[in-house]
Amino acid sequence: MIGAGFAGLEAAKAAHRVKGVEVVLVDRHPYQLFSPLLYQVATGGLPEDDIAYPVRAAIPGVTFVRGEVVSVDAQRHRVRLSDGQDLDYDQLIIATGSVGTTFGIPGVEEHALQMKSLKDARTIKQRLFGTYEDVQEGRLPREALRVVVVGGGPTGVEVAGSVAELQRSMDREYPEIASYASVSLVEAGPRLLPSFSEESSNHAREELEDLGVTVKLDCAVDRMYEKDVHLKSGEILPAGTVVWAAGVAAPEQWSSLARTGSSRRVIVDEFLRVPGVPDVWVVGDTAAFSEDGDPPLPMVAPVAMQQGRHVVRNIAALVSGRLLEPFRYADKGQMATIGRRRAVAETPQGIRLHGTPAWLAWLALHVAYLAGGRNRVSVVADWCWNYLAWGIGPRRAVID
C-alpha cells in the first residue's frame, strides 16, 4: 500500500491482522503526520514531534519502505520508486492523501505559505516569529506584522483564530510593535465553515471577530504579490505573511492511472476499487467516493480511517471467495476549533455545541486519534501549559 496517513496506517494495521497476508507499506516519510494539529505547530502551540509518530513503531511486523512512488504498472502488478526499486504486489491500496491547490491564481504558488507538511508548518512559524524580530530591529516595516489567511473552511478558521491569539500574547515581549499586528480571514463564499449549519457558521465568525480577526466574506482572491493580496472586488490587503488554506486536491500522478473527478480525486466504485484497473483500490482524500449520487465524501480523517479498514475487509473477502461489501460512511459529525474555549461541533442527529463544551469535545477527539501514548501525554501536557501561561511554551524553540 502507498501512503502512511490516516487511511494507509489503518489499512496496514487491519491487513496485518489477516492471516497469511504480507503487508508492505510505502511512504516518503518515516512518520505518520497528524495533520489536524499542523496549525498548532505553525503558531507555536505544539512542538513538531508531538504530531509525528514513527511508522515502524505504529505498525510493528509490517514491512515499511521509505520511498516515493513514481509510477504504477497495473498490468504487471508492479510499483516503481524514485530510486529505481520495483515492488511487486497482488493487491494495491493507494492512500496518498491530498496536496494543496492554488486554483491557478497568479502569485499564490510564489508568495503564499501552505500547510500540508511539517516543513510547511516550520516555515510559517519561522515567518511569524521572525517578522516580530525584524520589525523590532527595523529591518521590516510595521505593516509586515499583518497576516492574511485565505480560506474559510475549518483549517482557515483554526489558523486565523490561533494567529489572533498568538498576536495577543506578543504584547509582553514586543510592547512597542505588538499593536500593529493584525489578521484577516478571506473567504470567497457567503459564510465561514460552509459544511456546518448557518448557526455554527455565524458563531464562528462572531468568535473570530471577538479575537480581533477581520472576516471578509464574498471576497475572492484575484492575484497575489510579495507584500499584498488583491481581491476581485479591487480591494488590496497589505500582508507580511499569507497563509493559503483555500483548498486541496489529490496528487496529480494518479491522473494517468485512472479516471479522476473534481480535485483530481480518483473515481472508485462502491467497493473502493478503481473500475477497469485490476487489483487497485483507492481510499481517503485521493478517492472520489459518493453515495447515491451525492458529492464525494469530505477530505477528513474519519472518512479515511473507515475506508482504510473497509478496503482490507473487502480484499480479505475477495481472497476467500466471499461477496464484497459496499462502503457506507458512518458520519459521526464535524467540529472546528477557533481558540481556547472557542469551538463549534455538530452531529448528524442535530446536536450542536458551541464554546467550551465544543472545545472540550474537540480536545478529547484529537487526543483519541493521536498515535502513540507518549504523543497523547505530551500534547495534553502542552495544552494544559498553554492554557495557563500562553506565550511561554514550545514556541520559544524557533530555529533560524
N, C-alpha and C positions, 0 to 999 in steps of 0.2 A: 504494500500500500504506500501511497505517496502523500506525505503531509502528516505532521505530528501536532496539529492543532486540536481543537476540541473534538472534531469528528474523527480524525485519524487515530488519536490516542484511545478514544472509546472503542473504535473498531478493533484496534490492536489488542486491547485488553480482552474484549469479547472473543476474538478469534483464538487467542492463546489458551482460552479455557475449553476450546473444542478439541476433542481427542483426535490425534492424527494429523492436525493442521500445523504446518510450518509457517510462521509469520515473519516477513521481512518488512521493516518499516524504513522509509527513506525520507530524510528531511535535510535542508541545507543548514539548519541549526541543531546543536546538540541539546536543546532545551525546548520545553513547551512554554509558550508565552501566554500569560493570562492577560489578553489584550483589553478586557473591560477596565482594567486599572492602569492602563498606559498613561492616561491623562494625569494620574496622581504622581507618577514618576516625572512626567514633564513639568509639573508645577511644584515639585519638591516635597510632596507629601509622603512618598514611599521611596526607599532605595530600590535599585534595579533588581537585585537578587530576590526581593520579596515576590516578584511576579514571574520569575523564570525558574522552572523546575527541570532538572536533568531528565532527559527522555529515558536514558538507561535505568535510572532509579525508579521511574514511574512504571516501567514495563519489564521487570526482570524476567529473563528467559526468552525474550523476544530479540531477534537479530535486528540491530539498528545499524543502518548505513548512513553516514553523513555525506551528503552529496546533493547535487542539483540535477534534476531530470531535464534533459533537453529534447527527448523525443520518445514516442511510444510506437512500436511496431505491433499493431493489434493482430495482424495475420500470423506473425511469428511468435507472438506472446513474449515480447522482449522490451525491456526498458533500457534506454541508454542514458548514462550520466555524463556530466560535463567533462569528467576526467577520462572518458573513453570506456569506462567499465560498463559491461552489459549484465543485466539481471533478468533471468527468465521467470515467468510466472504462469500459474494456472488460472488464477482469478486476480484481477487488478482492481483495487479501490483507489480512486482519486479523491483526495480530501485536501486540496491545496488552498482553501480559504479564499480570501479576496485581497485586492490591492486597491490603492487609491486611484481615483479617476478625476481628471480635470475638465471633462466635457469639452475639451478643445478650446477653452477660454484663454486668450492670449495673456502670457505673463505668469499664469498660475504655476506652471512647472518650474519656472526660473526663480520666482520670488516668494511663493507661499511655502510654509512648512506643513507637511503632512504627518500623520501619526499612526503608522502601521507597524512599527518595529521599535526595538529598544534604542537603536541608533537614532531614529526619528525623535523619540521622547528625550533622549540625551541632548540632541541638537536644540530642541525647543527650550529645555531647561537652561542650557548654556546661554541661549539668546536672551531669555527673560531676565536672568540674574546678571549676566554680563552687561546688559544695557544699563542697569542701575549704576554699575561701577563706571561705565564710560560716560554717562551723563554727569555723574558726581564729579568726575575728573575733568570734565569739559571737552571730552573727545567726541561727544554726540550732543545734539540739541535736545532740549526737554521734550520736544514732540516725539522723540524716539521711544518714549515710555508708553505711547498709545498702542494698544493691541486690538486687532480686528480678528474676530472668529467668524468664518463663513460656514453656514450650515446650521439649521435649527432643529436637527434631529437629536437623539439622546447624547451622542458624542459632543456635538457643538454646545448643547446646553450644559453638559458637565464641564467641558473645558472653560466656557465663559464664566460659570459660577466659581470654579476653582481659581481661575486667574484673578477674578474680582476679590476673592478672599485673600489671595496672596498679596495683592496690591495694598489691601488694608493693613496687612501685617508689616509692610515695609516701612511704615512711618517711624518705627523705633530706631531703625538703622540709617534711614535716609530722610530725616525730617525736613531738610531743605527742598527736596525734589519730589517726595512721595505724592504730593497733592497733584502733580502734573500727570500722573499715570491714569489711564482710563482703559476700558474695554468695551467694544461694540460687538454685538452679535447680529449678523446679517443673514436673513432667510428670504429666499425667493418666493416662498408661498405665503398664504394669508395668515398662518399661525405657526407657532412652535410645536414640536412633537406631533406631527400630523397623524401618526398612528394611534395617538391617545384620544380620549374624549375631549371635547371643547372645554369642558370644565377644568380638566387637568392641564390642558394647554395654557389656559388663562392663568391658572395658579402658578405654573412655571414662569410665565412672563412676569407676573407680579413679584415673585420671589427674586428673580434676577434683577429687576429694576430696583428692588429694595436693597440689593447688594451694590447698586451703583452701575449696573450694566445698561448700556443704551441698546435697546432692542429695535431693530429695523426690519419690519415685515414688508412683503411685496416688493422687495429690493433685490433684483438680480445683479450679479457682478458682470460687468461688460468687459473689463480688462484690468490688468494689474501691472504696477510698476514697482520699483525697488522701495519707494517711500510712500506710496499711496495706492488706494483701491478705488477704481472708477466704477460707479454703478450705472445701470442703463437709464436711470432717471436723470443722469447728468451730475449727480452729487459726487463729490470726491472726498474720500475718507483718508486723512493722513495716518500713517501707521509705521511704527518701527518694527513690529512683528505681526505677521499674518499667519494664522493657523487655518488650514483648509480642512474642513470636516463636512464637506458638501456631498460626498458620495463615494461609493466603492464599486468595483466590478471584479469579475473573475479574471484570473490570469489569462493573457491573450493567447498563450501557447496551445490551449485546448481547442481553439477555433479550427485548427487544421485536422483535428481528430474526429470531431463530431459536430452535429448541428447545434448552434447556440442561439439563445434568445436575447432578451434585454440584459444589459450589463454584462454581455459576453458569457452568461451562465449556460452551461451545457444542459441541453434538454434531455431529461430522463423520463422513463415510463413510470407506471405506478409502483414498480418494484425497485426503483432506483437504478435500473440498468440503462445503458446507452443503446437505444434502438439501432440495429444494424451493425453494431460493433461488438463482436463476440467477447464475452467474459470480462467486460469492463463495466464498473459501477462508479457512480459519482455521488458524493454526499457533501453536505454542508453548504457553505457560501458559493462553491463552484457549481452547484446543481440548481437547475431551474425546475423545481417540482411544484406542481399545483394540484389542488384537489377540486374536482367538479368544475374545471374551467376557471377557477379563481386565479388571481395573480400569483406568481411564485411566492413561496414562503419567505419570511423576512430573514436577513442575514444575521442571525443571533445564535448564541451558544446553545440554548436548549434545542433548537431545531437540529443543529449539527450533531449534538451528542445523541439524540434519539435516532437520527438517521445512521450514525456510525454503528450503533448497536443493531439496528434493524437489518442493515445490509449483510451483516455477518450471519444473522439468523437465516436470511434467505440463501446465502451461499451454502450454509450447512444443510438446508432443506434440498437445495439443488443436488448436492453431492449424494445425499441419501435417497434421492428419488421422490421426495415429498413435494407437494404443491407450494409455490411461492406465495407469500402473503403481501398484499399491497401495503404501502406505508400510510399510516394515519398519524398525523401530528397531534399530540396531546398538549394543547395550549394551556399553560399554567399562568399566563398573564405577562405583564410587562412593567418595567419600572425604570426610573431615571432619577439620579441624584442631582441636586442643584448646589448644595453646600451643606455645611454642618446643620443638622436638624431641619434640612430642607430637601424634600424629595416628593415624587409622585409615584403611585403604584396602582395598577388596575388588574382585575382578574376577569376571565370570561363570564363569571357569574354576576358581574356588575358591581363588585366591591371596589370602592375607590378610596385610597388612603392618601392623605397629604400631610406634609410636615413631619413631625417627629416619628409617628408610627410608620410612615412610609420609609423614612430614613433608616430606622432600626431594621425593618424588613429587608431593605437593600443591603445593609451591612451583613446581616445573617446569611442571606443567599450567596453573596460573593465569597464569604469565608467558606461556606459549604462547597462551593465549586472549585476553590483553590486546590491544587495538587500538592500533597506533602504536608505532614503535621508541622514541620518546622516553619514552613511558609505561613501557615494559618496563625500560629502563635506569634510570629514576628509581625504580621500585618495587624493583628488585633492590638499588640503592644504599641506599634507605631500610631495607630488610630487613637488609642487612649491618650498617648502623649501629645499628639497634635491637638486633640480636643481640649486638653488642659492648658497647653502652652504653645499655641500655633505660632510658627515663625522661628522656633528654636528647635530644629529637628533635622531629619535626613537631608533637607535642602542645603545644609551647610556644606555638604560634600560635593561641591561643584568643581569639576576638573576643567582647567583651561585647555 
